[in-house]
Amino acid sequence: MSILTINLFFEVSFTQFHSSLIALITESTTIDVTHYEDIPDEKKRFVVEDFEKMMFHQLEQSVPDYLIIDFYSDALKNVGYLDKEIAITISPIIEQSRIKDELTFTRILDHSDNEKYLSEWRKALQEFKKRIQPYFNNNQIIINFCELTTKYYDENKKSPILSKPRPNSCLQCVLEPAKRRVPKRISRCA
């Protein structure tokens, strides 16, 4: 179910796009993105929300009926630490902007060592669960389980080979622990 489809059936209280659980549970910081002309205006808020860790404040303010989680950022994107306490998701927005070159990372957590990444991610998942428990019962949490495509069709209905294969194994490394650690009664969307 895409975000567009969800909007047809539900009133969306808020969205938190392009944020890793690891980044979400770290301390917040501020950033002024108004002068980054290479970030589209409609996407600037996603960068600010990741830096300022606004999700938990938004949960408190809106008290939504359901929480829909997609772990794509956790499976595919790196996490950059600005210091020991502050991390951000190196989202596609940041990857494609000069902001990435202007940030000073003390450490980048990437998927080159999946065991290390997953060790930190599991800790973040536990903390995330603690933080959302006041707002949701188990049956109010929906996890979007998915796989990345290994082929696609272009405008000529040809199926070109992906120049960079999508790492489904990495995605599965994130989703499998989530399936085990999140309570069994949680609804799952396929």
N, C-alpha and C positions, 0 to 999 in steps of 0.2 A: 504494500500500500504506500503510495507516494504521499508527500506532503500535500500536493494538490488534491488528492483523493481524500485524505484525512480532513481537509478543510470543508469538504462537501458534507461530511457526517458529524463533525464535531466543531464546537467553538474552541479555537486554539487560544489558550490563555497567554502563552509566550513560547518562544523557541530559543534554544541555545545551540547554535550551529558551530561545527568545526572545533569542538573542545574535547580534549582528552580527559578522562577521569583523573589522571595523574595531575594535570594542570588545574583542574577544577578544585581539587582539595588543598592546593597550596595557598599561601598568603596572596593577597591582592596587591596590585599596584595600579597607578594611573598612567594613562598615555593620551597624548593629544594627536589624533590622526587627521585633523582637519587639513593639514598642509601636504598630505600624501595624495597627490593627484593621480597616482597610479593605482589607488584603491577606489573602486566605484563607491559613490556616496551611499548606495543602498547596502553595501557590505561593511562599511566602516564600523557600524554598531557591533558586528560580530567580533571584530578585533578588540574593541573596547570591552565587551562583555567577557571575553576570555581573560584579559588582563585584570579586570576588576572583579572577577568571580561573582558575577551578579545572579547566577542561577539560584542559589539558596535564598537570597533576598527576594527574588521574584516568586519562588515557591511560597514563601511566607506571606507575601502580599496577595497572591492570586488564589492560593489553595485550589489547584485544579483537581478534577475528578480522576484523571488518569495521568500517568507518566509514561511516555513512549521513549524508549532508549534505543539508539543505534550506535554501535561501537565502531563505526568505520574509522573515526579519527584515531582510536586506540590501536586499531589493527594496521593502519597505513601510514600514519603521520608521526613525526618525531616530536619530542618534547624538549624545549630549550629552557634551561635554568638560568635566570638572570642573577640569582644568588642561591644560597642553600634553601631558602624558604619560599622563593617565588619561581614558578615555572609557567610557561605558556605553551600552547600548542602551535607547532609550526604548520599552520593550516595552508591550504592552497592560496588563500588571500595573502598571507605573509610570504609564502614562497615566491609569488609573482610580483612582489613589491620591493622597492628599495628599502623598506622598513627592515627587512631581514638583514641587510648589510649594515644597517645603522644600530642594530641591537648588539649588545655585548653579552654573549652567553658564557657563563662559567663552566657549563657542561651541557652536552646534548645527549639525550637518551634516545637511541635509535634501535632499529630492529636488527642490526648487525650481530648483536648478541641477544637472541630472543629470550634466553633463560634469565638474563639480567633484567631485560625489559619486563618480562612477565612477573618476576619477583616484585618489582616496584608496582606493577599494575595490580597485582593481587592485593597488596597493602592498600592501594588507593581504592579498590573496589570495596574492601571492608569499611573504610572510612566513609565512602560514598553511601553505602547501605545505612550506616549509623545516622548520617545527616538527613536522609530522605525518610527514615522510619517515622518521624513525627507527623508526616504529611500523607503517607500512603499505607494502606493495607496491602498485603501481598497480591490480592486480586486486582489491584489498581495499577500495577506495573506491567507494562507490555514491552518486551524486548524484541526488536526487529532482528531476526536471525536471517542471514543472507549469505550469498557467495558472490564473488566478483566474476564478471564475465571473462571468458577466455577467448571469445571472438565476438565480433559485431558485424553489422552490415552497413556499408557506406551508402552514399546517395545513389549509386549504380546497382544496388542490391548485391554487391560483391562482399565477400567476407575476407578482408585482408588479415594477415597475421599481425597480432599485436607486436609492436617493436619491443615492448617491455612487458613480458608476461605479468599478469596480476597475481600477487602473492596470496592465493587462497589459503595456503598452509599457515601463513602468518595470521590471517583473519580467523582461521579455525583455532589457532593457539589462544586467541583472545576470547572467542566465543565459548569454547569448551569449559574453561574455568568459570565463566559467568554462569553457564548452565548448572554447574555443580555448586557454586557458592551462593547464588541467588535462590531464595526459597523455592521449593519444588512446586508450590501451588501457583506460581506466577504464570500468567497467561503468555502464550507465545504466538506471535504472528509469523506465518511462513511467507 
